[in-house]
Amino acid sequence: MAVNINPRRTPLIAGNWKMNLDHLQAIAFVQKLAWNLKDANHDFAAVEVAVFPPFTDLRSVQTLVSADKLPLAFGAQDVSAQESGAYTGEISGAFLAQLECQYVIIGHSERRTLHNESDEQVAAKVTAALKHNLVPLICVGESAEDLAVHGPSAVPVAQLRAALAGVTNAADIVVAYEPVWAIGSGQAATPEQAEQVAAALRGVLTELLGQDVADKTRILYGGSVKSGNIAAFMREPNVDGALVGGASLDIPEFSSIIRYQKHVGL
Ligand SMILES: O=C(CO)COP(=O)(O)O
């Protein structure tokens, strides 16, 4: 099996906390995670680590990361397509940039399904993120029904095409392939399935943004990632990391996922 050694793409292990951990819990969590990784001599340049707390935690996380110079990236779980104004409950990319967020998750399946987010809204949010130099972490993925009807790649490919509608070829983006049926189900995709879709997504990047951008853009797999299955995903040539939900809330488990190279000797 191929080992992921593309030198242009630093693997990224990202923790999507969803609606978990308040700002006080976030401080304790991030501190412990950083200590745990430091104790384990984690090489952050070799495998980047990012956390995605709820909006209300971001200021606390920013303060901690900055004061203690923690080598952790962080971002928000969503962003408004709007800049400012009468949009009750929305959060501008300008505010996230002020909080030194590096990333923002856009188009997570929970936003698409629970909040009816359309491909057009996802594209507008991607444009808004890039405007503020936030790296959009664009989520795509098929439902179980899509999988049965269209196979694994069709819907994620169409979603990525739509999300990139306003993107020019200089953009720094991250793509996450998260099959809806694998999220929170304990039933991850097989590494082969993830690779097949990731390769198709890289084809879309090549077509729309050019070879150079496609070569350096990280494509993550998400959906029931655990310490026990991460290494097999990371062996796939087009899988450059993981977007981890439930397992990112358990420090030893998340740390073990981040340190996947250690326990498989990659
Ligand atoms: O939705 C996810 C990350 O964004 C995946 O969640 P789980 O890792 O809990 O399956």
Ligand as a Chemical Component Dictionary entry (heavy atoms), coordinates in Angstrom:
data_LIG
# 
_chem_comp.id                   LIG 
_chem_comp.type                 NON-POLYMER 
_chem_comp.pdbx_formal_charge   0 
_chem_comp.three_letter_code    LIG 
# 
loop_
_chem_comp_atom.comp_id 
_chem_comp_atom.atom_id 
_chem_comp_atom.alt_atom_id 
_chem_comp_atom.type_symbol 
_chem_comp_atom.charge 
_chem_comp_atom.model_Cartn_x 
_chem_comp_atom.model_Cartn_y 
_chem_comp_atom.model_Cartn_z 
_chem_comp_atom.pdbx_ordinal 
LIG O1 O1 O 0 -18.551 15.082 11.468 1  
LIG C1 C1 C 0 -17.433 14.719 11.759 2  
LIG C2 C2 C 0 -16.325 15.687 11.825 3  
LIG O2 O2 O 0 -16.675 16.898 11.236 4  
LIG C3 C3 C 0 -17.128 13.312 12.070 5  
LIG O3 O3 O 0 -17.714 13.003 13.269 6  
LIG P1 P1 P 0 -17.333 11.605 13.996 7  
LIG O4 O4 O 0 -15.817 11.539 14.013 8  
LIG O5 O5 O 0 -17.921 11.736 15.366 9  
LIG O6 O6 O 0 -17.914 10.519 13.168 10 
# 
loop_
_chem_comp_bond.comp_id 
_chem_comp_bond.atom_id_1 
_chem_comp_bond.atom_id_2 
_chem_comp_bond.value_order 
_chem_comp_bond.pdbx_ordinal 
LIG O1 C1 DOUB 1 
LIG C1 C2 SING 2 
LIG C1 C3 SING 3 
LIG C2 O2 SING 4 
LIG C3 O3 SING 5 
LIG O3 P1 SING 6 
LIG P1 O4 DOUB 7 
LIG P1 O5 SING 8 
LIG P1 O6 SING 9 
# 
